[in-house]
Amino acid sequence: MKIGILSDTHGYLDEKVFRYFDACDEIWHAGDIGTIEVVEQLKAFKPLRAVCGNIDGKDIRVNYPSDQHFLCEGLEVWITHIGGKPPQYTPSIIETLKKSIPHIFVCGHSHILRVMHDPKHQPLLYLNPGAAGKYGFHKIRTLLRFEMKEKVISNMQAIELGARG
């Protein structure tokens, strides 16, 4: 299974996303989608799993919750928008991690691309695709793409879409 991850589009969807995610089986959006048009474009292109972010309105929140928990290729996945980062997670994330640790934890919000294992919460792999949109303090718009097969993650790629402006 090939996965493409993006976050913080803030209503802007670069056409390059379709080229980079063309071979993907699913797209995961980690919140701050911005407009229902972005959702519709992504859903028309590939199966979409998404969560709402702090800027998303009712039109997005009604169909996309703040958290998604699911199994993919035998791995437990948790997608949320505001999660912090290892080891400085938000308080609600810490409480949930005390009860259950996913294999893959995806969040956005920071606009900072980061991929790392959390040594305190094994086997958690932390993924933040950075920001794919034009709004925010980031200088480069980014995505993540990787493969999953039978509980193995491979071919992790950080993709630069270009300058924010």
C-alpha positions as CSV (number, residue, x, y, z in Angstrom):
1,M,0.0,0.0,0.0
2,K,1.4,3.4,-1.0
3,I,0.4,6.4,1.1
4,G,0.7,10.1,0.5
5,I,0.4,12.4,3.5
6,L,-0.2,16.2,3.5
7,S,-1.4,18.8,6.0
8,D,-2.1,22.4,6.4
9,T,-3.3,23.1,2.8
10,H,-5.4,26.0,4.1
11,G,-7.6,26.0,1.0
12,Y,-4.7,25.7,-1.5
13,L,-4.0,22.5,-3.3
14,D,-0.9,22.5,-5.6
15,E,-1.3,20.6,-8.8
16,K,2.0,18.9,-8.2
17,V,0.3,16.9,-5.4
18,F,-1.5,14.9,-8.0
19,R,1.7,14.0,-9.8
20,Y,3.5,13.0,-6.6
21,F,0.6,11.0,-5.2
22,D,-0.4,9.4,-8.6
23,A,0.9,6.0,-7.5
24,C,-0.5,6.2,-4.0
25,D,-3.4,4.0,-2.9
26,E,-4.6,6.4,-0.2
27,I,-4.1,10.0,0.8
28,W,-4.1,11.0,4.4
29,H,-4.7,14.7,5.3
30,A,-3.7,15.8,8.8
31,G,-6.0,18.8,9.1
32,D,-6.3,22.5,8.4
33,I,-7.8,21.5,5.0
34,G,-9.3,24.9,4.6
35,T,-12.1,24.4,2.0
36,I,-14.5,21.7,1.0
37,E,-13.1,22.1,-2.6
38,V,-9.7,20.7,-1.4
39,V,-11.6,17.7,0.1
40,E,-13.6,17.2,-3.1
41,Q,-10.5,17.3,-5.4
42,L,-8.6,14.8,-3.2
43,K,-11.5,12.4,-2.9
44,A,-12.1,12.5,-6.7
45,F,-8.4,11.6,-7.1
46,K,-7.8,8.9,-4.5
47,P,-9.4,7.4,-1.4
48,L,-9.0,10.0,1.4
49,R,-8.6,9.7,5.1
50,A,-8.7,13.1,6.8
51,V,-9.1,14.9,10.1
52,C,-10.3,18.5,10.7
53,G,-7.9,21.1,12.0
54,N,-8.3,24.2,14.0
55,I,-9.1,26.5,11.0
56,D,-11.6,24.1,9.5
57,G,-15.3,25.1,9.5
58,K,-18.4,23.1,10.1
59,D,-18.6,22.0,6.4
60,I,-15.4,20.0,7.0
61,R,-15.9,19.1,10.6
62,V,-19.2,17.4,9.9
63,N,-17.5,14.7,7.8
64,Y,-14.0,14.7,9.2
65,P,-13.4,14.2,13.0
66,S,-10.5,15.5,15.0
67,D,-9.0,12.1,15.3
68,Q,-8.9,9.0,13.1
69,H,-7.8,5.6,14.4
70,F,-7.6,2.7,12.0
71,L,-5.5,-0.4,10.9
72,C,-3.6,-0.3,7.7
73,E,-1.4,-3.2,6.6
74,G,-1.5,-4.6,10.1
75,L,-0.3,-1.3,11.7
76,E,-2.3,0.9,14.1
77,V,-2.5,4.4,12.7
78,W,-3.7,7.6,14.5
79,I,-4.1,10.8,12.6
80,T,-4.9,14.1,14.4
81,H,-4.1,17.7,13.7
82,I,-2.6,19.2,16.9
83,G,-0.4,16.6,18.6
84,G,2.9,18.3,19.5
85,K,6.0,16.2,18.9
86,P,8.1,13.7,20.7
87,P,8.6,14.1,23.6
88,Q,6.5,17.2,23.9
89,Y,3.0,16.0,23.0
90,T,-0.1,18.0,23.9
91,P,-1.7,16.9,27.2
92,S,-4.6,15.0,25.6
93,I,-2.1,13.1,23.4
94,I,0.0,12.1,26.4
95,E,-3.1,10.7,28.2
96,T,-4.1,8.6,25.2
97,L,-0.6,7.3,24.7
98,K,-0.7,6.1,28.3
99,K,-3.5,3.8,27.3
100,S,-2.6,2.8,23.7
101,I,0.5,3.4,21.5
102,P,-0.1,3.3,17.7
103,H,2.6,2.2,15.3
104,I,2.1,5.4,13.3
105,F,1.2,8.8,14.7
106,V,0.4,11.5,12.1
107,C,-0.2,15.1,12.9
108,G,0.1,18.5,11.3
109,H,-0.3,22.1,12.7
110,S,3.4,22.9,13.2
111,H,4.1,23.4,9.5
112,I,7.4,21.6,10.2
113,L,8.2,18.4,8.4
114,R,9.4,15.8,10.8
115,V,9.8,12.0,10.7
116,M,11.1,10.3,13.8
117,H,10.8,7.3,16.1
118,D,9.7,8.1,19.7
119,P,12.0,6.1,22.0
120,K,9.8,6.6,25.0
121,H,6.6,5.3,23.2
122,Q,7.8,2.3,21.2
123,P,7.0,1.4,18.5
124,L,5.6,4.8,17.6
125,L,6.8,6.4,14.3
126,Y,5.9,10.1,14.4
127,L,5.1,11.7,11.0
128,N,4.4,15.4,10.3
129,P,4.3,16.2,6.6
130,G,4.9,19.9,7.2
131,A,2.6,22.3,5.3
132,A,1.4,21.9,1.7
133,G,-0.4,25.2,1.6
134,K,0.7,28.8,1.1
135,Y,-0.3,30.2,4.5
136,G,2.0,30.1,7.6
137,F,5.6,30.7,8.5
138,H,7.1,27.8,6.6
139,K,9.4,28.6,3.7
140,I,9.0,25.4,1.6
141,R,5.7,23.5,1.0
142,T,6.2,19.7,1.8
143,L,4.5,16.3,1.6
144,L,5.4,12.7,2.7
145,R,5.1,9.6,0.7
146,F,5.9,6.0,1.8
147,E,4.9,2.3,1.4
148,M,3.4,-0.2,3.9
149,K,3.3,-3.9,3.5
150,E,2.7,-6.6,6.1
151,K,3.6,-4.3,9.1
152,V,6.7,-2.9,7.3
153,I,7.1,0.7,6.4
154,S,9.5,1.5,3.6
155,N,10.6,4.0,1.0
156,M,9.8,7.1,3.2
157,Q,10.2,10.2,1.1
158,A,10.0,13.9,2.0
159,I,8.9,15.9,-1.0
160,E,9.3,19.6,-1.6
161,L,6.6,21.3,-3.6
162,G,8.5,24.7,-3.8
163,A,8.5,28.0,-2.0
164,R,5.4,29.0,0.0
165,G,4.8,32.2,-1.9
